[in-house]
């Protein structure tokens, strides 16, 4: 009987230890989640975002169906870099891995010969790291005690997470470096559970003048974290990351050549975006005071729609 009681006691203590351990393991995630929630918000309406890249000349892209399929592949393969634990690159990053998008079709044109426009659904979640997100002392202590980070990662430096200065774009950028795997995995879990698919960071925008007031930021698309493995025609294997926050239509325009086989709706949107880009390019050269004379290149309806789908853009009173 005593032996039975002793065994039962050991079993109970073991269960209690496991339960306590489970709670301790989840404490850091719970605290960090609460801290990050203070910087999570949603898109108030459908929002246009733009990214540039070098698109090769190919007959493939003269098909509107092929362009739509390739656009889906572009965002799903590019955003997978946020979730790919084998990706350790920080090159050309301001706020971590993913696909970078600007607020307007002018401010990032130096990155390629072709732009893709996406429409983000209203209500989609984003984490804003334009300013450091304050982390409580308890959060950092939990991260240290659970050995998710080391003490040197709390010190702000160009190659560290720098958590003493808060959760920042640099944190997202450097968490891909070797040695930060546990922290990176934790952040990925939080993004997935909180359904955060975009990161907002401080960046240039040329909407000032076009809008009465305009935000200076940009976005990194990271997607949902629901990964699908695919096999390509040549037998190689790749991963795609499901993106849930985009409207179905995606539009392109090029700086160097025109696509054939464009739908009427696609061509109309390309024309509007092309005119908006020309206005923004001119504003860059002539200054915001010239905007009042430039904006009428768009019809009132086109301008109203562009403003409505631009991020944090207030319509100019004098249009």
C-alpha positions in Angstrom: 0.0 0.0 0.0 2.8 2.4 0.9 4.6 1.5 -2.3 1.4 2.2 -4.2 0.9 5.6 -2.4 4.5 6.5 -3.1 4.1 5.6 -6.8 0.9 7.5 -7.0 2.5 10.5 -5.4 5.4 10.4 -7.8 3.0 10.2 -10.7 1.0 13.2 -9.4 4.2 15.2 -8.9 5.3 14.4 -12.4 1.9 15.6 -13.8 2.1 18.7 -11.8 5.7 19.4 -12.9 4.7 18.9 -16.6 1.7 21.2 -16.2 3.9 23.8 -14.5 6.5 23.5 -17.2 3.9 23.9 -19.9 2.7 27.1 -18.2 6.2 28.3 -17.9 6.9 27.6 -21.6 3.8 29.5 -22.7 4.4 32.5 -20.4 6.8 34.3 -22.7 4.5 33.8 -25.7 1.5 35.0 -23.7 3.4 38.2 -22.5 4.9 38.9 -25.9 1.5 38.5 -27.6 0.0 41.0 -25.2 2.8 43.5 -25.9 2.5 43.1 -29.7 -1.2 43.5 -29.7 -0.8 47.1 -28.6 0.6 47.7 -32.1 -1.9 45.6 -34.1 -4.6 47.3 -36.1 -6.6 46.6 -39.3 -6.9 48.2 -42.7 -9.9 50.5 -42.6 -10.8 49.8 -46.3 -9.6 48.1 -49.4 -6.0 49.4 -49.9 -3.8 49.5 -53.0 -0.1 48.7 -52.5 2.7 48.4 -55.1 5.9 46.6 -55.5 8.5 46.7 -58.4 10.6 43.9 -59.7 12.4 43.0 -62.9 10.0 41.0 -65.0 11.7 39.1 -67.9 10.4 39.6 -71.5 8.4 36.5 -72.2 5.3 35.6 -74.3 4.0 33.9 -71.1 3.1 37.2 -69.6 1.0 38.4 -72.6 -1.8 36.2 -71.2 -3.9 37.9 -68.5 -4.6 34.5 -67.0 -0.9 33.7 -66.8 -0.2 37.1 -65.2 -2.9 36.5 -62.6 -1.4 33.0 -61.8 2.1 34.4 -61.7 1.0 37.2 -59.3 -0.5 34.6 -56.9 2.8 32.7 -57.2 4.8 35.9 -56.6 3.2 36.8 -53.3 2.9 33.2 -52.1 6.5 32.2 -52.8 8.0 35.6 -51.7 6.1 35.8 -48.4 7.3 32.2 -47.6 10.7 33.7 -46.8 9.2 35.0 -43.5 8.4 31.4 -42.5 11.3 29.6 -44.0 13.6 28.6 -41.1 16.4 28.0 -43.7 16.3 31.6 -44.8 19.0 33.6 -43.0 19.3 36.6 -45.3 18.8 40.2 -44.1 19.8 41.8 -47.5 17.7 44.8 -48.5 15.4 44.5 -45.5 13.9 47.2 -43.3 11.5 45.1 -41.3 12.2 41.4 -41.8 11.6 38.8 -44.5 8.6 38.9 -46.8 7.4 40.8 -49.9 7.8 44.6 -49.7 5.1 47.0 -50.9 5.0 50.7 -51.1 1.9 53.0 -50.6 2.2 54.5 -54.1 3.4 53.5 -57.6 6.2 56.0 -57.6 8.3 55.7 -54.4 9.9 52.2 -55.1 10.3 52.3 -58.9 14.0 52.0 -58.6 13.7 48.3 -57.7 12.5 47.0 -61.1 11.0 47.6 -64.5 7.5 46.3 -63.7 5.1 47.0 -60.9 2.4 44.8 -59.4 -0.5 46.3 -57.6 -2.3 44.3 -54.9 -5.5 45.2 -53.1 -5.5 44.4 -49.4 -9.0 43.5 -47.9 -10.6 45.8 -45.4 -10.2 44.4 -41.9 -6.8 42.7 -42.6 -4.5 42.7 -39.6 -1.1 44.5 -39.6 1.6 45.0 -37.0 3.0 48.5 -36.9 6.7 48.8 -36.1 7.1 52.4 -37.4 7.8 53.1 -33.8 9.4 50.7 -31.3 6.8 48.5 -29.6 7.5 48.7 -25.9 8.2 45.3 -24.2 7.5 45.0 -20.5 10.2 43.9 -18.1 8.3 40.8 -17.4 8.2 39.9 -21.1 12.0 40.1 -21.5 12.6 38.2 -18.2 10.3 35.4 -19.4 12.1 35.3 -22.8 15.4 35.0 -20.9 14.3 32.5 -18.3 12.8 30.2 -20.9 16.1 30.5 -22.9 14.2 31.8 -26.0 16.8 34.6 -26.2 20.2 35.3 -24.7 21.1 38.4 -22.8 23.1 39.9 -25.6 20.0 39.9 -27.8 18.4 42.5 -25.5 21.2 45.0 -26.2 20.4 47.3 -29.2 23.0 46.7 -31.9 23.0 46.4 -35.7 23.1 42.5 -35.5 20.9 41.8 -32.4 17.2 41.7 -31.7 17.7 44.8 -29.5 14.7 44.1 -27.3 15.6 46.6 -24.6 14.7 49.3 -27.2 11.5 47.5 -27.9 10.2 45.2 -30.7 11.3 46.9 -34.0 11.8 46.4 -37.7 15.4 45.5 -36.7 14.0 42.8 -34.4 12.2 41.3 -37.4 15.2 41.7 -39.6 17.7 40.1 -37.3 15.5 37.2 -35.9 16.4 35.3 -39.1 20.1 35.2 -38.0 21.4 31.9 -36.7 21.0 31.5 -33.0 17.6 33.2 -32.9 15.6 30.2 -34.0 13.5 29.9 -30.8 12.6 33.6 -30.8 11.8 33.5 -34.5 9.6 30.4 -34.1 7.8 32.2 -31.2 7.1 35.3 -33.3 5.9 33.1 -36.2 3.5 31.4 -33.9 2.1 34.7 -32.6 1.7 36.0 -36.2 -0.1 32.9 -37.2 -2.4 32.7 -34.1 -3.2 36.5 -34.3 -3.7 36.3 -38.1 -1.2 39.1 -38.7 -0.2 39.0 -42.4 1.3 42.5 -42.8 4.0 44.5 -41.1 4.0 48.3 -41.4 7.2 50.2 -41.1 8.5 53.8 -41.7 9.3 54.5 -45.3 9.0 57.3 -47.9 5.8 57.9 -49.7 5.0 60.5 -52.4 1.3 60.7 -51.7 1.8 64.0 -50.0 0.3 66.6 -52.3 -1.8 64.0 -54.0 -3.6 63.6 -50.6 -4.5 66.4 -48.2 -2.5 64.3 -45.6 -0.5 61.2 -46.2 1.3 58.5 -44.2 5.0 57.9 -44.5 5.2 54.1 -44.3 5.3 50.9 -46.3 4.4 47.3 -45.8 5.9 43.8 -45.7 3.6 41.0 -46.7 4.2 37.9 -44.7 1.1 35.9 -45.3 -0.7 33.3 -43.2 2.0 30.7 -42.4 -0.1 27.9 -43.9 2.6 26.3 -46.1 2.0 24.1 -49.1 4.8 22.0 -50.7 4.6 21.8 -54.5 6.6 20.0 -57.2 7.5 22.0 -60.3 7.6 20.7 -63.9 11.4 20.1 -63.7 11.0 17.9 -60.6 12.3 20.5 -58.0 10.3 21.1 -54.9 9.2 24.4 -53.6 7.0 26.0 -50.9 4.1 28.4 -51.2 2.6 30.4 -48.3 -1.1 31.0 -48.3 -2.1 34.6 -48.4 -5.6 35.3 -47.2 -5.8 39.1 -47.1 -5.8 40.0 -50.9 -8.7 40.9 -53.1 -8.9 38.6 -56.1 -7.9 41.1 -58.8 -4.3 42.1 -59.2 -3.1 44.6 -61.8 0.3 45.3 -63.5 1.8 48.1 -65.4 5.3 48.3 -66.9 7.8 51.1 -67.4 9.3 49.5 -70.5 6.6 47.7 -72.5 2.9 46.9 -72.8 1.2 43.6 -72.2 -1.1 42.1 -74.8 -4.3 40.4 -74.0 -5.4 42.8 -71.2 -8.9 42.7 -70.0 -11.0 45.8 -70.2 -11.0 46.2 -66.4 -7.3 45.5 -66.1 -6.5 48.1 -68.9 -8.7 50.7 -67.2 -6.9 50.2 -63.9 -3.5 50.2 -65.5 -4.3 53.5 -67.2 -5.4 55.1 -63.9 -2.3 53.8 -62.1 -0.1 55.0 -64.9 -1.6 58.5 -64.7 -1.3 58.5 -60.9 2.4 57.5 -61.2 3.0 60.3 -63.7 1.4 62.8 -61.3 3.5 61.6 -58.3 6.7 61.6 -60.4 5.9 65.2 -61.3 5.2 66.1 -57.7 8.6 64.7 -56.8 10.2 67.0 -59.3 8.1 70.1 -58.9 7.0 70.0 -55.2 3.7 69.5 -53.5 2.5 73.0 -54.4 2.2 71.9 -58.1 -0.1 69.1 -57.1 -3.3 71.2 -57.6 -2.4 71.7 -61.3 -1.4 68.1 -61.8 -4.2 66.1 -60.2 -6.8 67.0 -62.8 -5.1 64.6 -65.1 -7.3 62.1 -63.3 -11.1 62.4 -63.6 -12.9 63.3 -60.4 -14.1 59.7 -60.2 -10.7 58.2 -60.8 -9.1 60.5 -58.2 -11.8 59.8 -55.6 -11.3 56.0 -56.1 -7.5 56.3 -55.9 -7.8 58.3 -52.6 -10.3 55.8 -51.2 -7.9 52.9 -51.8 -4.7 54.7 -50.8 -3.5 54.2 -47.2 -4.4 56.9 -44.8 -5.1 59.3 -47.6 -7.4 62.3 -47.2 -9.0 63.9 -50.3 -7.6 67.3 -51.2 -10.3 70.0 -50.6 -9.3 72.0 -53.7 -10.0 69.2 -56.2 
